[in-house]
Amino acid sequence: MKTQRCKGTRDLPPGDMAVFRLIEGVFRDACLNWGYKEVRTPTLEYLHLFTSVGTLTPGMLGRVYSFLDWDGWSGERVVLRPDGTIPVVRLYIDSLEKEKLAKLFYVANTFIFEATGEKTRERWQCGAELIGVSSPSADVELVMLVLEVLQRLQIDGVKLKLSHAGLIRALLARLGLSSQEQARVFDHILDGNTKELAELGLDRTELETLSALLDLKGKSSGFVKGLKALLSPDLVGIQTGIDDLVSVAGLLESLGADYQIDLASVRDFEYYTGAIFQIFKGKDKIGGGGRYDALIPLMGGKDTPASGVALYLDRLMGLVKPEALAEPKTPGILVRAKPGTAKEGFSLVTRLHKAGYRAEFNLGAQRRAGFGWTLDVQSKAPRFILTDRAKKKFEARTISEVLKLLKR
Amino acid sequence: MNKTENIKIALPKGRLLAETAACLKEAGWGLDGYNASARLYRVKSRNFPRLSAKMFHERDIPVQVAIGNYDLGICGSDWIEELMVKYPSSALIRIGSLGYARSALYVAVSAADEMSTVEAVRQRSGVVRIASEYPNLAEHFALNLRLRRFGVFPLWGAAEAYPPECADLALVCGTKEGLADCGLAPLAKVLAVSACLVANRNSWEAKDMKEVVASIYDEATAQEAESEIITPYSGKRPPESKIFPPGADGDTVRLALPDGHQQSPTFELLSKAGIGLDDYPSPTGNRRPATDLPGVAVKVIRPQDMPLQVASGNFDLAITGRDWLREHLYQFPASPVKELLDLRSGRVKIVAVVSNDMPVADTVGLISLSAGRTAPLRVASEYVNIADKYARDNHLGSYRVVPTWGATEAFLPEDADLLIENTETGRTIARHNLKIIDTLFESTACLIGSRRRVASAIKRDRIGSIIQALQTGVN
């Protein structure tokens, strides 16, 4: 039979869904332990939340799912949420702005068109936003949070790439580009079109310095040395960015995180202003985040610093080992009601649930092997017969006796 | 490559017809019946026996070629880009410009507008309204300009009449001189336009079309029009009469009247109602005729576009057809637009039409036929929302609505299975070997307005007296 699923979407059958919930559960637990509170935003938002400079790149905007709503005669579009952070920031401005510090987290789907249909167009992410703090410690806390999640999921060998949006912008300014050129170059870097930088009409020295800067990689000490060599003799205009990046990197290094500075590793979001971190497992990017101090005022809120991080749930699902999935704690009970005893059978199932057992009413199609016990219900005495895996039988006259037998 | 397979080409009606016909004649195609007075839209070539052609509204051609109904097509590059900008991975390939019918797409403002540069538009707060027959290109322009809030009015025509009062920007096809005549100033040239040859990607790879293509298109000599940078508008003001509405205020009633073939019956009705108009219908294309009604400003736009304009608050009253009102309400059920008065003229039926060869007598027959099909039912219509609702309400199973811009009867049977069309007498339908299987509703001209409360008492009175006058005229 032909698949009827929409191109570029995926189903989550029970096995996948169990993995999904496991990741979600680990992420929720970690967030709650770090003092974050869960929020949920609508799937539909106004397109204009995402269109201005400093939100999404043109490359992303060209792939959003936007349409006219049933009352969209003004021609303004709505969009299926293409990003997790901007809606949470909108929620913060709408209803939490009185709070000086907001630590929020969410598990949400985002929608971005992808032409081949081979990757999913609906993606799930686990995200956390730390609103109201500007110190490097806030950025480090977010990194530590996701590293903790990955560790609990037993996903190891994770690598961090660090970049800094403020530093890139300052470098572009130092190259003598106009503010419009800076924005365009930054967009190209974000969209990953580093080859197209050559077409922007920069002169040769500018282009060479720029590519050398974007190629610069390493730990913080080596990175700063490389920067100094390229931009000798001084670091005027870029010192703040360097200091910020170095302090985030330094703290992460002292905490034993494996990282590399790679300025060109930024992607997709224009809203970043400070440190940007991306998390890789092998070649796959499994998460990322960064500081976005300008976004809240840009969206009409007060001047409030913030940073955020997200893990890409779809990518993590392929990395969780099956053995990480815990077996159900209590062995299940299959309740088999003889004809005429359906009422008693259902009451029994309810009582067993109340007592904390997993119990199913036998519909004739369940496999016995999936249960630790079977419990036959009949109208004549003894009313209940309990059989264990070894086929040993126990008789009971009342439900209380059944519960006592199960406890033994 | 297959050298014997037939080649199908989609040829434009309308503005490109004369020059395209001349080009094909010179190429020795020997097409009989490709002219403006053609009543049947299928044409064979005497000199290329493998070649068959069909005439379409120009705007339909990129879609027809992209979905593979036609191997080749000729149309303006504006409509090619309008498709490609939204669907970059479609199977449409642009072979090249044929060098004639040159014009350009401009983003323009009213020459009286303060926003005389693109940067000024970008800095504007609030929603920037863009009117255009090219909604995809308009959206693309707005997104690339990083306009924060914008709304696009997708139009059937007359975009040049929208700024400044009904839209801030218009994306229009034309020349700078033409824009100036309409009181517009160009802000940016978005695209150089000329007639182009397009092909379906799969056909291009599978079929041998070299000889046919080479007869009209020479890669070596083909020239693409140069793009051009617009200098900021110098700020020359247009004559007062070009700015609508002169001296308008919150008490002015804004009335939209139809262009095209609805003008004569509308003029007649208004005369009967005692409403005098100067320069309507206008031989010079004036879209802002004067009226002797005090406190009323008139603008002439497409009837198809009126319900949306009334909903958006750009007009208080409009004379359009019930078909277009329904089309609007099916798309926007919460719209405040309603019918105020049946004007009883221009009576047409909106009907469901199939080919005479389809063994179906009515909608019930169509439902059982569509249930047994594996391919989706292709429903072609100018009324996409009415067509969609008809298919939905009748559970036509898997179906696709193909939007068209005219000459819809030419789509059956090869390019669509079902049409939702309007008809006065049914003669055109019969001539194309088609039959009506259902009548959806009857449509006449009507006066439409908004449910929203009008704040000004003076304006309420004025609206009331116009409705009353028209009521008298109808009776």
Interface residues (C-beta under 8 A of the other chain):
Chain A: H48 T51 S52 V53 P58 L61 G62 L68 W70 D71 G72 W73 S74 G75 E76 R77 A115
Chain B: P88 S89 V127 R129 I130 E139 H140 A142 L143 N144 R146 L147 R148 R149 F150 G151 V152 F153 P154 L308 A311 S312 H328 Q331 F332 P333 A334 S335
